[in-house]
């Protein structure tokens, strides 16, 4: 009986030690960069709703890291200015619909509906549409769906801050 207790305790210790340290561990692969040397500024993740719905957000201080070089060398990141889709997702845009203007977004907001990040002037961004099927439209198509499933990275090169978002509805 004592051996069973020791084995269970060892397994619990192993699995708790092997568990990740939060959202930071989960974002390096989709963004294609090594963020291990960045420091977490803020982090929120409310996934766990129906079918894993929720929003994840993390901001990382990248001062003293080579993250800017990694992003610059990676062919998947686009340089600013933001395209219309990303601008709508992060900050919202006003669009003309016939004779009237409509507001589209922002979708990545705090509890009061304000964008989660300040206006970024210089940097890079990466939008990963996790809902698009291979060979189907992406980009602006995201804004015309009934649900969202995307990952977005925004690197502010002036402030040396990386913002990461996941939205699943």
C-alpha positions as CSV (number, residue, x, y, z in Angstrom):
1,X,0.0,0.0,0.0
2,X,2.9,2.3,0.8
3,X,4.4,1.7,-2.7
4,X,1.1,2.7,-4.3
5,X,1.1,6.0,-2.4
6,X,4.7,6.7,-3.4
7,X,3.9,5.9,-7.1
8,X,0.8,8.2,-7.0
9,X,2.8,11.0,-5.3
10,X,5.6,10.7,-7.9
11,X,3.1,10.8,-10.8
12,X,1.4,13.9,-9.3
13,X,4.7,15.6,-8.9
14,X,5.8,14.7,-12.4
15,X,2.7,15.9,-14.0
16,X,2.5,19.1,-12.0
17,X,6.2,19.8,-12.9
18,X,5.6,19.1,-16.5
19,X,2.6,21.4,-16.8
20,X,3.0,24.7,-18.6
21,X,3.4,28.0,-16.9
22,X,0.4,29.5,-18.6
23,X,-0.5,31.1,-21.9
24,X,3.1,32.1,-22.7
25,X,4.0,28.5,-23.3
26,X,1.2,28.1,-25.8
27,X,2.0,31.0,-28.1
28,X,5.5,30.4,-29.5
29,X,4.4,27.7,-32.0
30,X,1.6,29.5,-33.7
31,X,3.6,32.8,-34.0
32,X,6.7,31.0,-35.2
33,X,9.1,32.7,-32.7
34,X,10.9,32.0,-29.5
35,X,9.5,34.1,-26.7
36,X,11.1,32.3,-23.8
37,X,13.2,35.4,-22.9
38,X,10.3,37.8,-23.0
39,X,8.7,39.0,-19.7
40,X,4.9,38.8,-19.2
41,X,3.3,42.2,-18.7
42,X,-0.3,41.0,-18.5
43,X,-2.2,37.8,-19.2
44,X,-5.9,36.8,-19.4
45,X,-7.5,33.7,-20.7
46,X,-11.2,33.0,-20.2
47,X,-11.4,29.9,-22.6
48,X,-13.4,27.1,-21.1
49,X,-16.9,28.2,-22.2
50,X,-19.1,26.1,-24.4
51,X,-16.8,24.2,-26.8
52,X,-13.8,26.1,-25.6
53,X,-15.1,29.5,-26.5
54,X,-13.2,32.5,-25.1
55,X,-10.6,35.1,-25.5
56,X,-6.9,34.8,-24.6
57,X,-4.7,37.8,-24.4
58,X,-1.1,38.3,-23.3
59,X,1.3,41.2,-23.6
60,X,5.1,40.6,-23.4
61,X,8.0,43.0,-22.8
62,X,10.5,42.0,-25.5
63,X,13.2,44.5,-24.4
64,X,16.7,42.9,-24.6
65,X,15.5,40.0,-26.7
66,X,16.0,39.1,-30.4
67,X,12.2,38.8,-31.0
68,X,12.2,41.8,-33.4
69,X,14.9,40.1,-35.5
70,X,13.0,36.8,-35.5
71,X,9.8,38.5,-36.6
72,X,11.7,40.5,-39.3
73,X,13.3,37.3,-40.6
74,X,10.0,35.3,-40.6
75,X,8.2,35.6,-43.9
76,X,4.8,35.2,-42.4
77,X,4.6,38.5,-40.5
78,X,3.4,41.6,-42.3
79,X,4.7,45.1,-41.6
80,X,2.5,48.0,-40.6
81,X,0.2,49.6,-41.5
82,X,-2.5,47.1,-40.4
83,X,-4.8,45.8,-43.2
84,X,-8.5,46.6,-42.9
85,X,-9.4,43.3,-41.4
86,X,-6.9,43.4,-38.6
87,X,-7.7,47.1,-38.0
88,X,-11.4,46.2,-37.6
89,X,-10.6,43.3,-35.3
90,X,-8.4,45.3,-33.0
91,X,-9.6,48.9,-33.1
92,X,-12.8,48.9,-35.1
93,X,-13.5,50.7,-38.4
94,X,-16.3,52.8,-39.8
95,X,-17.6,51.5,-43.2
96,X,-19.9,52.9,-45.7
97,X,-23.0,50.7,-46.3
98,X,-25.1,52.5,-48.9
99,X,-26.1,55.9,-47.5
100,X,-25.1,55.1,-43.9
101,X,-22.0,54.4,-42.0
102,X,-21.7,51.4,-39.9
103,X,-19.2,50.5,-37.1
104,X,-17.5,47.2,-37.5
105,X,-15.5,46.0,-34.4
106,X,-13.5,46.2,-32.3
107,X,-13.7,42.6,-31.3
108,X,-10.6,42.3,-29.1
109,X,-11.8,44.5,-26.2
110,X,-11.9,44.7,-22.4
111,X,-15.1,44.4,-20.4
112,X,-16.1,48.0,-21.3
113,X,-15.7,47.5,-25.0
114,X,-12.3,49.4,-25.3
115,X,-9.5,47.9,-27.4
116,X,-7.1,45.8,-25.4
117,X,-4.0,47.5,-26.8
118,X,-3.1,51.1,-27.5
119,X,-2.8,52.3,-31.0
120,X,0.4,50.9,-32.5
121,X,2.2,53.0,-35.2
122,X,5.2,50.8,-36.2
123,X,5.6,47.1,-36.1
124,X,4.5,43.8,-37.5
125,X,1.4,41.6,-37.3
126,X,0.4,38.0,-38.0
127,X,-3.2,36.9,-38.5
128,X,-3.9,33.2,-38.4
129,X,-7.4,32.2,-39.5
130,X,-8.0,28.9,-37.7
131,X,-11.5,28.6,-39.1
132,X,-10.8,28.8,-42.8
133,X,-10.8,25.6,-44.6
134,X,-7.9,24.9,-47.0
135,X,-8.6,26.6,-50.3
136,X,-11.3,28.9,-48.8
137,X,-11.2,32.7,-48.4
138,X,-9.4,34.2,-45.4
139,X,-8.7,37.8,-44.3
140,X,-11.7,40.0,-44.8
141,X,-13.9,36.9,-44.9
142,X,-13.4,36.7,-41.1
143,X,-15.5,39.8,-40.6
144,X,-18.5,38.2,-42.4
145,X,-18.8,35.1,-40.3
146,X,-21.2,34.2,-37.5
147,X,-18.2,33.0,-35.4
148,X,-14.5,33.8,-34.9
149,X,-11.6,31.4,-34.5
150,X,-8.4,33.2,-35.1
151,X,-5.0,34.0,-33.6
152,X,-3.4,37.4,-33.9
153,X,0.1,38.6,-33.0
154,X,1.0,42.3,-33.0
155,X,4.5,43.5,-32.3
156,X,4.9,47.1,-31.4
157,X,8.5,47.9,-32.5
158,X,8.5,51.3,-30.9
159,X,7.6,50.0,-27.4
160,X,9.2,46.6,-27.9
161,X,5.9,44.8,-26.8
162,X,4.4,41.8,-28.3
163,X,0.6,41.4,-28.1
164,X,-1.0,38.0,-28.6
165,X,-4.7,37.3,-29.0
166,X,-6.9,34.2,-29.5
167,X,-10.6,34.5,-30.1
168,X,-12.9,31.6,-30.3
169,X,-16.7,32.0,-30.5
